[in-house]
Amino acid sequence: MANGCGPPGWGAAVVCGAGMAGLLTARVLADFFDRVLIVESDTLPDEPAARRGVPQGPHPHGLLVGGQRILD
Ligand SMILES: Cc1cc2nc3c(=O)[nH]c(=O)nc-3n(C[C@H](O)[C@H](O)[C@H](O)COP(=O)(O)OP(=O)(O)OC[C@H]3O[C@@H](n4cnc5c(N)ncnc54)[C@H](O)[C@@H]3O)c2cc1C
């Protein structure tokens, strides 16, 4: 475990979906589990691009300052 405070015996976590929620969840879990597996139905592109599993992706999105601070 990265910081030694994860649940004993829980070496791996599985997250379903590599959207914003899944990626952020995986990032937090990585501090507590040895391995984090993200199960995603899409093939993830190397560059930011629209994909089938996130049909809202091409729509304009706003990010509030509070959200940006958390992401940073
Ligand atoms: C038109 C529009 C405008 C919006 N504007 C804003 C905005 O300005 N600001 C804002 O904060 N929010 C906005 N939203 C909302 C925001 O887009 C969603 O809240 C956010 O994308 C949800 O993220 P998520 O990670 O929960 O889900 P998603 O982004 O839907 O990700 C789900 C992931 O799970 C994967 N998946 C699905 N099923 C499976 C499966 N069976 N097995 C494996 N993987 C699977 C998908 O491929 C996808 O990668 C907007 C939404 C819309 C539609």
The ligand as an SDF file (V2000), in Angstrom:
LIG
                    3D

 53 58  0  0  0  0  0  0  0  0999 V2000
  -24.9510   18.3990  -22.3780 C   0  0  0  0  0  0  0  0  0  0  0  0
  -24.2500   18.1930  -21.0450 C   0  0  0  0  0  0  0  0  0  0  0  0
  -23.5410   19.2280  -20.4810 C   0  0  0  0  0  0  0  0  0  0  0  0
  -22.9380   19.0680  -19.2290 C   0  0  0  0  0  0  0  0  0  0  0  0
  -22.2330   20.1220  -18.6930 N   0  0  0  0  0  0  0  0  0  0  0  0
  -21.6030   19.9630  -17.5100 C   0  0  0  0  0  0  0  0  0  0  0  0
  -20.8190   21.0170  -16.9570 C   0  0  0  0  0  0  0  0  0  0  0  0
  -20.7080   22.1100  -17.5360 O   0  0  0  0  0  0  0  0  0  0  0  0
  -20.1890   20.8190  -15.7700 N   0  0  0  0  0  0  0  0  0  0  0  0
  -20.2920   19.6090  -15.1280 C   0  0  0  0  0  0  0  0  0  0  0  0
  -19.6720   19.4770  -14.0570 O   0  0  0  0  0  0  0  0  0  0  0  0
  -21.0330   18.5910  -15.6160 N   0  0  0  0  0  0  0  0  0  0  0  0
  -21.6780   18.7290  -16.7950 C   0  0  0  0  0  0  0  0  0  0  0  0
  -22.4110   17.6980  -17.3090 N   0  0  0  0  0  0  0  0  0  0  0  0
  -22.5160   16.4480  -16.5410 C   0  0  0  0  0  0  0  0  0  0  0  0
  -21.2650   15.6070  -16.7100 C   0  0  0  0  0  0  0  0  0  0  0  0
  -21.0010   15.3880  -18.0940 O   0  0  0  0  0  0  0  0  0  0  0  0
  -21.5350   14.2660  -16.0420 C   0  0  0  0  0  0  0  0  0  0  0  0
  -22.0000   14.4710  -14.7290 O   0  0  0  0  0  0  0  0  0  0  0  0
  -20.2500   13.4680  -15.9710 C   0  0  0  0  0  0  0  0  0  0  0  0
  -19.7050   13.2760  -17.2500 O   0  0  0  0  0  0  0  0  0  0  0  0
  -20.5320   12.1270  -15.3520 C   0  0  0  0  0  0  0  0  0  0  0  0
  -19.2850   11.4980  -15.1920 O   0  0  0  0  0  0  0  0  0  0  0  0
  -19.2040   10.0010  -14.7550 P   0  0  0  0  0  0  0  0  0  0  0  0
  -17.7510    9.6370  -14.6730 O   0  0  0  0  0  0  0  0  0  0  0  0
  -20.0700    9.7690  -13.5620 O   0  0  0  0  0  0  0  0  0  0  0  0
  -19.9310    9.1610  -15.9180 O   0  0  0  0  0  0  0  0  0  0  0  0
  -19.5340    9.0640  -17.4650 P   0  0  0  0  0  0  0  0  0  0  0  0
  -18.7860   10.2700  -17.9480 O   0  0  0  0  0  0  0  0  0  0  0  0
  -20.8320    8.7280  -18.1520 O   0  0  0  0  0  0  0  0  0  0  0  0
  -18.5330    7.8470  -17.5340 O   0  0  0  0  0  0  0  0  0  0  0  0
  -18.9710    6.5090  -17.4110 C   0  0  0  0  0  0  0  0  0  0  0  0
  -17.8500    5.6190  -17.9360 C   0  0  0  0  0  0  0  0  0  0  0  0
  -18.2250    4.2490  -17.7110 O   0  0  0  0  0  0  0  0  0  0  0  0
  -18.0260    3.5020  -18.9140 C   0  0  0  0  0  0  0  0  0  0  0  0
  -18.9550    2.3830  -18.8830 N   0  0  0  0  0  0  0  0  0  0  0  0
  -20.3070    2.4490  -19.0000 C   0  0  0  0  0  0  0  0  0  0  0  0
  -20.8280    1.2280  -18.8980 N   0  0  0  0  0  0  0  0  0  0  0  0
  -19.7930    0.3760  -18.7030 C   0  0  0  0  0  0  0  0  0  0  0  0
  -19.6960   -1.0230  -18.5220 C   0  0  0  0  0  0  0  0  0  0  0  0
  -20.7930   -1.8070  -18.5130 N   0  0  0  0  0  0  0  0  0  0  0  0
  -18.4760   -1.5850  -18.3450 N   0  0  0  0  0  0  0  0  0  0  0  0
  -17.3670   -0.8020  -18.3440 C   0  0  0  0  0  0  0  0  0  0  0  0
  -17.3980    0.5410  -18.5110 N   0  0  0  0  0  0  0  0  0  0  0  0
  -18.5900    1.1100  -18.6890 C   0  0  0  0  0  0  0  0  0  0  0  0
  -18.2630    4.4950  -20.0330 C   0  0  0  0  0  0  0  0  0  0  0  0
  -17.6590    4.1020  -21.2370 O   0  0  0  0  0  0  0  0  0  0  0  0
  -17.6320    5.7620  -19.4530 C   0  0  0  0  0  0  0  0  0  0  0  0
  -16.2330    5.8230  -19.6900 O   0  0  0  0  0  0  0  0  0  0  0  0
  -23.0430   17.8320  -18.5440 C   0  0  0  0  0  0  0  0  0  0  0  0
  -23.7480   16.7760  -19.1290 C   0  0  0  0  0  0  0  0  0  0  0  0
  -24.3530   16.9390  -20.3680 C   0  0  0  0  0  0  0  0  0  0  0  0
  -25.1190   15.7840  -20.9910 C   0  0  0  0  0  0  0  0  0  0  0  0
  1  2  1  0
  2  3  1  0
  2 52  2  0
  3  4  2  0
  4  5  1  0
  4 50  1  0
  5  6  2  0
  6  7  1  0
  6 13  1  0
  7  8  2  0
  7  9  1  0
  9 10  1  0
 10 11  2  0
 10 12  1  0
 12 13  2  0
 13 14  1  0
 14 15  1  0
 14 50  1  0
 15 16  1  0
 16 17  1  0
 16 18  1  0
 18 19  1  0
 18 20  1  0
 20 21  1  0
 20 22  1  0
 22 23  1  0
 23 24  1  0
 24 25  2  0
 24 26  1  0
 24 27  1  0
 27 28  1  0
 28 29  2  0
 28 30  1  0
 28 31  1  0
 31 32  1  0
 32 33  1  0
 33 34  1  0
 33 48  1  0
 34 35  1  0
 35 36  1  0
 35 46  1  0
 36 37  1  0
 36 45  1  0
 37 38  2  0
 38 39  1  0
 39 40  1  0
 39 45  2  0
 40 41  1  0
 40 42  2  0
 42 43  1  0
 43 44  2  0
 44 45  1  0
 46 47  1  0
 46 48  1  0
 48 49  1  0
 50 51  2  0
 51 52  1  0
 52 53  1  0
M  END
$$$$
